[in-house]
Amino acid sequence: MILVNTDYISGKELEMLGLVKGSTIQSKNIGRDISQSFKTLVGGELKAYTEMMNEARALATKRMVEEAERLGADAVVNIRYASSAVMQGAAEVIAYGTAVKFR
């Protein structure tokens, strides 16, 4: 499966199959949440949250690809990511794009 954030794939003629998406809501355990809140006092990267968001993006991408595969897609073009806080310490990540088949 080819994944790109452009609306084309060089050298390929594309047939659009439709919108595909994948999402997840992730949170860290309370212990990690408390330790990360102390980190905000001194500044710096919140590594537990960085890890959480990386895991969430990977899972959302995997789910998007699975949806594209069910449509018989060869690729997903114009991929975008969005995230939003659902509650303190939890975030939703969505990956979406257009599933395409090569002609």
C-alpha positions as CSV (number, residue, x, y, z in Angstrom):
1,M,0.0,0.0,0.0
2,I,1.4,3.4,-1.0
3,L,0.7,6.2,1.4
4,V,1.3,9.8,0.3
5,N,0.2,13.3,1.4
6,T,0.0,14.5,-2.2
7,D,-3.1,14.2,-4.4
8,Y,-1.1,12.3,-7.1
9,I,1.4,9.5,-7.4
10,S,4.0,10.3,-10.1
11,G,3.6,8.1,-13.1
12,K,0.3,6.6,-12.0
13,E,-3.2,7.2,-13.3
14,L,-5.6,7.0,-10.4
15,E,-9.2,5.9,-10.0
16,M,-10.7,7.4,-6.8
17,L,-12.5,4.9,-4.6
18,G,-13.5,7.2,-1.7
19,L,-12.7,8.6,1.6
20,V,-11.0,6.3,4.2
21,K,-10.2,7.1,7.8
22,G,-9.0,5.5,11.0
23,S,-9.1,6.9,14.5
24,T,-8.3,6.1,18.0
25,I,-8.5,7.7,21.5
26,Q,-5.5,7.2,23.6
27,S,-4.6,8.1,27.2
28,K,-1.8,7.5,29.6
29,N,-2.2,5.8,33.0
30,I,-2.7,8.1,36.0
31,G,0.9,7.6,37.3
32,R,2.4,8.8,34.1
33,D,-0.1,11.6,34.0
34,I,0.9,12.9,37.4
35,S,4.7,12.6,36.6
36,Q,4.1,14.5,33.3
37,S,2.3,17.3,35.1
38,F,5.4,17.9,37.3
39,K,7.4,18.1,34.1
40,T,5.3,21.2,33.1
41,L,6.8,23.0,36.1
42,V,10.3,22.8,34.8
43,G,9.7,22.7,31.1
44,G,10.9,20.3,28.4
45,E,9.5,17.5,26.3
46,L,6.6,15.5,27.7
47,K,8.1,12.2,26.5
48,A,5.2,10.0,27.7
49,Y,2.7,12.1,25.7
50,T,5.0,12.2,22.7
51,E,5.1,8.4,22.8
52,M,1.3,8.3,23.3
53,M,0.7,10.5,20.2
54,N,3.1,8.5,18.1
55,E,1.3,5.3,19.0
56,A,-2.1,6.9,18.3
57,R,-0.9,8.1,14.8
58,A,0.4,4.6,14.0
59,L,-2.8,3.0,15.1
60,A,-5.0,5.5,13.2
61,T,-2.9,5.0,10.1
62,K,-3.2,1.2,10.4
63,R,-7.0,1.4,10.6
64,M,-7.1,3.8,7.6
65,V,-5.0,1.4,5.6
66,E,-7.3,-1.6,6.6
67,E,-10.3,0.4,5.4
68,A,-8.6,1.1,2.1
69,E,-7.6,-2.5,1.6
70,R,-11.3,-3.5,2.1
71,L,-12.1,-1.2,-0.8
72,G,-9.4,-2.9,-2.9
73,A,-7.2,0.2,-3.0
74,D,-3.6,0.3,-4.2
75,A,-2.8,3.5,-2.4
76,V,-4.1,6.3,-0.2
77,V,-3.5,9.8,-1.4
78,N,-3.8,13.2,0.2
79,I,-3.4,11.8,3.8
80,R,-4.0,14.2,6.6
81,Y,-3.9,13.9,10.4
82,A,-5.9,15.7,13.0
83,S,-6.0,15.5,16.8
84,S,-8.1,16.9,19.6
85,A,-8.2,16.6,23.3
86,V,-11.1,14.5,24.5
87,M,-10.4,15.0,28.2
88,Q,-7.4,15.8,30.3
89,G,-4.7,13.3,29.5
90,A,-6.6,11.7,26.5
91,A,-6.5,12.6,22.8
92,E,-8.2,11.5,19.7
93,V,-6.1,11.1,16.5
94,I,-7.7,10.7,13.1
95,A,-6.0,9.8,9.9
96,Y,-7.9,10.3,6.6
97,G,-7.3,10.3,2.9
98,T,-8.6,9.2,-0.5
99,A,-8.3,5.5,-1.4
100,V,-7.3,5.0,-5.0
101,K,-6.8,2.2,-7.4
102,F,-4.2,2.2,-10.2
103,R,-5.6,2.1,-13.8
